[in-house]
Amino acid sequence: MKKTNQKHWYDYLWIASLLYLILGFFNILFAWLGILCFFIPLIISIVRGNKAYCNRYCGRGQLFSLIGGRFGLSRKRDVPRWMKSKAFRYGFLIFFFAMFFQMLWVTGLVFAGAADLRQVVTLLWTFKLPWHWAYHGTLIAPWMAQFAFGFYSVMLTSTVLGLITMILFKPRSWCVYCPMGTMTQLICKARHAGEKNSDKSDFVTEK
């Protein structure tokens, strides 16, 4: 008899998400690994035309499911309609990437020598938390460390937002308005629309 609850290797990717946050606490340079969480979803959606990363490989979503579901820390209420709306999701996507590019701007200033390295992590784009213990020396260029501090700020902020909505609503409520999820959805729609147009063009040509 075939087992329906058989576990796969990707069911344990929540460990990688948790480990990422822990390692970044002790050494900020581990924050660079978070770039994988940006490029892999985009590559999968472009190549395969689906949201396999969000549905199967997202360790953060798994972590929220574990904490909110198995450990019962979620109220498990439906996400409000306004949070599901295109206006909110696209608006949050724009805001999120505006903050991301602002982080890149600061990194560029440090690279150009126009600003000093800021050994802080900015939580929720507002609260600057000292994080100097996670930076160990000058073996790398200051701009690389600055990028790490900024990127870890982005990852920590998104995790905190996910935990808040996990508690208030269903465990994976973050997935509803996750910027990467919104981007991959747009890519999939554009890819499928292109394929349909191509099929129509081929049909007309054959005809």
C-alpha positions, 0 to 999 in steps of 0.5 A: 500500500502506497504511503500518502504522507511520505516525506521528501527532502524539500519538506525539511527546507524550513531548517534552512530558513531557521538556520539562515536567521541564526547564522546571520545573528552570529556572522552577518556575511551569511546574509548573502545566502539569502540571494538564493531566495530571490533568484531561485523562485524567479528562475523556476517561474521563468523556466517552468512557468509555475510557482513550484518554489512557493508551493513546495520549496519555500522554507519560510512558508514551511516554517510558518506552517510548523509554528502556526499549525503544528505548534498551534500559535496561529488563530487560523482565521481567514486572511481579510479581503483587502490583504488578498486584493491586487491593490495591496499585493502590488502596492506592497511589492512596489514598496518592498522593492523601493526599500530594497533599492534604497538598501542598494543605494546605501551599499553603493555609497559605501562602495564609493567611499561616500558613507561609512559602514553601518553595523546595524540591522533595520527592522520593519524599515524603521527600527535600527538595531545594533548588530556589531557583534556579527561583523568580524574584521576587515577581510572583505570590502566594507560594501560587501558587509553593508549589503549583508547588513541590509539584506539581513534586514530585509529577510528579518523584516519579512520574517517578522511580518510573516510571524505577525500575520501567522498569529493573526490569521492562517499560518501561511498568510505571508504567502498571500502578499509575499513580494516574491510570490507576487512577482513569480505569479506575474511572471507565470501569467506573462509566460502563459499569455506568451505561449497562448499568443504563440499557439494562436499565431501558429494556428493562423499560420497553418491555416 
